[in-house]
Amino acid sequence: MPMAARRLRDPDINPCLSESDASTRCMDENNYDREKCSTYFLKYKNCRKFWNSVMIQRRQNGVQPSMPTAAERDEILGVMGKMPY
């Protein structure tokens, strides 16, 4: 597997891995009919927006790494009580 593909599959790097997998699975199951999978696409888009805003805020505050690790993301979501997207 190429390095770029491995990085996309790494849960520490890609915070929306499960949403990405769900949208791909939906496309496979529905013969690539995008209309049937629009809710999955919207959830993925909202996930990316949320974690991108977290990353920008951390970068502005000088926190490294700018993207929280998978363990830190689980902790953040646990404090919030529900998925923000």
Beta strands, then each sheet from edge to edge (+ up, - down):
end
